[in-house]
Structure formats: C-alpha cells, structure tokens
Amino acid sequence: MAKSLRILIAEDESIIRLGLCRILEEVGHQTVAASDGQTAIKLARQTGPDVAILDVKMPGLDGLETARLLYEQRPLPILLLTAYGDRELVERAAALPIMAYLIKPVDERELLATLDVVTARFAEFQWLHQQAAALEDEMATRKAVERAKGVLMSREGLSEEEAYRAIQRRAREGRCSMREVAEGILAGG
C-alpha cells in the first residue's frame, strides 16, 4: 500500500460495513462509515475522504445518487459495492463518475487491489484534467495576445514585434499577466 487513505464507506448492512472498515483499517487506512446515503454526504463534507465505497441499495438516498452528489461536491474515486449485477444497474452506474463496480461478497484481496488501481487511475485522471486546463488557458492567452497585437499594429502603426514587446512591457509595469494586458487592449483600454 502506497499511502494511508481516508475512506468513506456507506453500507446499510452493519456486518458488511464493519467488515469493510476492519479490512481497510488493518492495512493502515482510516475509515468513516455511514448506514445510508444522506449520512454519507454529511460525513464527506466533514471529513473530506480520499475515496468512497458505496453500497448501491440503501434506504433513502441510494448509492448511485449518493455517488453523483459526492462527486459534484468534490471529485474523488468512487467504488460501488452491490449484491446486484443486473445489466440496468451496471448501465446506470456506468453513466456516473464511478471508478469500479464490485459484486458482494467482496474478496479482501480483490478490494485492496481494486482500491490501489482506482486511486492510481484517479490521480492520473486528475493530472490529465489539470494539464488540459493549463493548455486551454495557454491557448486562450495566445489568442488574446495575437488579437491584441493586431489591434496595436493597426491602431498605433507598430510592427508585430513592437506590438508584442509593448504588451510585455505593460504586463511587467502593471505587474499583471500578458493575457490581462491583451484583454484590456481588446476591451479598448
């Protein structure tokens, strides 16, 4: 096991819930447990879990809706645990941000292996998401600077290089980004 995780478990059957907690705590994880989805949502807000393991069939708020709400609250890897493997349930789960779907009874080794794989894949997914956001931001900056250079070239009769240097200078003097300067130029400032 790479690191200790804070794991939220939502399972309405107390024997299964306690068993999951025992398995996970024995290998060094911290657990918080709930017997229903509504309590799981509250516990997630209070504890900020790294991973959630949710039973699908719970009273009140079921595991699928709980998964959706947890992920909206804060993205995290979610494993579904169920005694039901019917096609419709699997399809509903696949439409949600679920990382794994385990059928009860869950083997201890299978649970721990799945947990390791899910946390690694989720970390990769988060990294890729951050990279994509950074690239989008970089592209938006480049587009704004290019358009602002065109405005300066037209309005002030500057060469492309002079317009670029003017944007750089304004950013340095104003202690702001080139994108902010470019957006100001484009807004007529």
Secondary structure, DSSP 8 states (H G I E B T S, - for coil): --S--EEEEE-SSHHHHHHHHHHHHHTT-EEEEESSHHHHHHHHHHH--SEEEEESS-SSS-HHHHHHHHHHHS---EEEEES---HHHHHHHHTTT-SEEEESS--HHHHHHHHHHHHHHHHHHHHHHHHHHHHHHHHHHHHHHHHHHHHHHHHH---HHHHHHHHHHHHHHHTS-HHHHHHHHHTT-
